[in-house]
Amino acid sequence: MYSSSGLLVEAAQVFYQMPRRSLVTWNVFLTGLIKWEEVKLALSVFNQMPSRIDGIEPTQVTLLTIFPAIVNIGCIKICQSAHGYAEKRGFNSSDIRITNALIDLYAKCGCIASVNRFLQELPDQRKNLVSWTSAISGFAMNGMGREALETFENMEKAGLRPNRVTFLSVLSACSHGGLVEEGLNFFVKMVKDCEFVPDIKHYGWVIDMLGRAGRLEEEEKVASEVPHKVANAVMWRTLLGACSVHNNVKIGQRVTRKVLEMERGHSGDYVLMSNILVGVGRFKDAQRLRDMVDKRIAFKLPGYSIV
């Protein structure tokens, strides 16, 4: 009760005053610590388990509980230690949840060699959709777009159908890897072949991908086609950021107005537009826009002010 409510001092007092603690007690306390981001303390408590007089050793549930804390710290040595314990207890070979969590853990710690080793050594009949998706996500977050796409193809060859999360990982890989055409094809595949309705995260990666490639007209078109019920100012700011990088005043001006229709008074939007103007040498217009922000008198962007 205390740990789930964030009363960690009280929870620790009760925990350490107990004459004997069960496995459930340990797991609940660990869960509370991780929930409230007491990551180092959670790892310290975890390390006490095998040597306590309670005679309690971590189980699969305990490991699955502690893995997020290891990811938060991003320490490869702790990751390898947890992996070694899982192997010692036979969890990795008997519980696919542990295997999948380790793939995710190594990926987020940047150890792609270990992710590859898991993929190669894990029999296809044991791999499930989470296994493949975790690997794809790992390659994506480490900038290995081609490897992510190859893993996706191997997953399909193994007879598994991607879900929304899988497509999210693959679109992320295409964005970070500069694989624009491949990313657009995957988006079409998701919508037409798999009949998934994209959410804002899927649209977000497509918008980001096109912006990185400087394809701003296409990026604006995609953003304008996002259903109103899922659209938000963040995706338009992504486009505005791309306009700033590529010094596109025309689209930047339209996008700024669009952002201000959704969320007014965010000074960063004006700064981005001002930077775009500076980038094309329109210093007076940029200064006028900044003055408007400084005086806090502009809540929308008049067309004549920056044309």
N, C-alpha and C positions, 0 to 999 in steps of 0.2 A: 504493500500500500504506500509506504513512504517513498520508495524508489520510483514508483510509477508516477508519483505526484511531484517529483523533483526535490523532495526533502531528503537529500542524500546524507547529510550529517546524521539525522535521526535514523535513517536506514542502516548506516554503517554501525551506529551504536547498537541497534537491535541485533544486527548480523553477528558482530563480534562478541556479543554477550551471550549468544545462544550456546548452551552446553554442547550440543551436537547439531550439525547442519546437514541437511539432506542434499541430494543432487539438485532437486527442484529449487531449494533455497539459494544455492550457488548460482544457478542459471537465472533466477529472477533478479538477484542482486546485480549480476553482470549486465542483464538486459537494461535495468534502470540506469546504470552508469553510462552505458553506451547511448541510450536514448537522450540523456542530458549532456552528452558530449564530454564526459569525464574519461577521455580515451586512455590516457596514461594510467590512471587509477584502475580502469577496467583491466588493462593488460597486467598490472601488478597483481590484482586479485586472481586473474586467470593463472598466473605463474605460481601462485600459492597452492593451487588445487591438488596437484599430485603429491605434495609433501605434507598436507595437513593431517592432523590426528583423526579427522573424520573418516579417513580412508576413502575419500571420494576422488575419482579421476574424471577428467573431462570426457564427455561423450560426443556423438555427432552433433547433438543439439547445442552443446556448449561451444563447439568449434564454429558452428554456423552463427552463433550469437556473437562470438568474438571477432570474426573475420572483418566486419565493418570497421572495427577499431583499428585493425592492422592496416586496412586500406587508408584510413584517415591519417595515420602516421606516415605511410608510404615507405616503411623500412623493409628492404628486401631480406635482411637477416631474420627479422621476426617472421616474415612470410615463410622463409625456408624452414624455420624452427617449427612453425605450425604444420607445415607440410610433412616434415619428418615425423612429428607426433602422429599425424593421421595415417601415415604409412606404417608406423610401428604398431598401431592398434588395428590395422587392417581396414580402416574406414574408407580409404580411397578406392580400394578394390571392391568394396561391398555396397557403397552408398554413392549413387551418381550425384546426389546433391552436394556432397563434399568435393567430388571431382570438379563439378561445374563451378563451385565457389572458389576453388583453387585456380582454375583457369581465369576467372574474373579477377582474383586477387593478384596473380602474377601480371596480368595485363595492366591493371591500374598502378602497379609498382614499376611498370616499364620493362619488365623482364619478358620480352617477346620470345626469346629462345625457349623458355619454359612452356609458354603457350603452344609453340610449335611442337614441342616434345609431347605434350599431352595429346594434341591432335593426332600425331603419328602413332603413338603407343596405345591410345584408347580404341578398342575395336568398334567398328561402325555400329554393331548391334547394341552397344552400350550407350552410344552418343544419342542424346535426345535434342530437341529443338533448342533448349537452353544452352546445351554444350556448344552447338554451332553458333548461336547468337552471341554468346559470351566471347567466343574467339573472334568473330567478325567485329564486335564492338572493340575488342582489344587492339586489333590491327588498325581500326579506324582512329582510335584515340592516340595511337603512336605514329600516325601519318603514313601508314602502309596500305594505301588504297587498293593497289593491285592484288595484294595478298588477301585483303578482305573480300574482293570480288571472286577470287579463285575459291576461297572457302565457301562462299555462297553457292557457287556452282557445284562444288563437291557435296554440299548439303542436299541440294536438289537431286543429284545423282543417287544419293543414299535414300531417296524416296520421301524426304521430309518437306512439308509445305511451310514456307515462311509465314510469320505473323506480323503484326504491326510493329512490334519491337525490332524484329529482324530487319524490316525495311528501314526503320529509323537508323539503325546502325550502319546499314549499307549506304544510305544517303549521306550520313555523316562522313563515311569513308570517301565517298566521291567528292564531297565538298573540300575536305582537307587535302585530298590527293589531286585536285584539279581535273577530275574525270567528269567533265560536264555532260558530255553526250551520254555516257554510261549512266550517270545519275538521272538524267531526264528519262532515259529508257526504263530505269527501275521504277521511277515514279509512275509512268504510264502502265507498267506491268502491275504495280500494286493496285492501281485504280481500276484498270480494265480487265486484267486477267484474274486477279485475286479478289476483285470487287470490294476492296477496303475503302472506307471513307477516310481521307486524310484528316489528321488533326493539325493544330497549329504548329506542332513540332515538325511534322513532315514538311509542311509548307515552308517553315522557317529554314530548314536545311536546303531546300531548293532555292529559296531566295538568297541565302548566304552563298551558295555555290555559284549562282549566276553573277552575283556581285563581285566575288573574288576574281571571276574571269573577265570582268568589265563589260558584261552583257546586260547593260542597265535597262535598255528598252524591254527586253524579255523579263527582266527581274520586276520591273514596274507592272508589266502585264500580269504576271503570276500573282503579285501582291494585290492587284485590283480585282482578281478573280477569286480571292479567298472569301468564303462565305462570311457575311457580316457577323454571324453569331460566334465565329471563332477568331475573327481578325482582331489584332491588338496593335497598340502603338509600337511595340518592340519590333515587329517585323518591318514596319515602315522606317524605324530608326536604323535598322540594318541596311535598308536601301539608301537612306540618307548618308550613312557612313561610307557606303560604296561610292556615292556621288562625290563625297569629299575626297576620297582616294583618287578618283578619276577626273576630278574637276569638271563635273557636269552640272552647270548652273541651271539649265532648263528643267531637267528632271528634278534636281535638288530643290528648286523653287516650288514645284508642284507637290513634292513629297513633304516639304516643310509645312505647307498649308494643310496637307492631309493629317500630319501628326498633330498639329495644333487644333484641328477639329476634334481630335480624340482626347488629347491631354494638353491643356494650356498651362503656360507658366513654367515649363521645364526649360531652364536656361541653356542646357546642353544642346538643345535643338537649334537655338539661335547661334550658338558658337560654331556648330558644324556648318550651318549655312554661311556664316561669316567666313569661315576657313575656305569654303568653296569659292566665294567671291575673291578672296585674297589670292587664291591659286590661279585665277585667270586675270589678275591685275586690276580688279575693280576695288581699289583700296578705299575710295570715298564711300562707296555703297556699303562695304564691310564695316567701316567706322560708324556710318549712320545706323546700321543695324545694331551694332554693339552699344551705341549711345541709347538706343531705344530700350535695350535690355537694362542698362545701368539705371535709367530713370524709371524703370518699371511702369512705362506707360503704354507699352505695346503688348497686346494679348492676341493679336492676329497679324498676319503679315500682308500688308497692302501690296497689291501687284506693282504699283508705281514706285514703291520704295526701293526695289532692288532690280528694276529692269533697266 
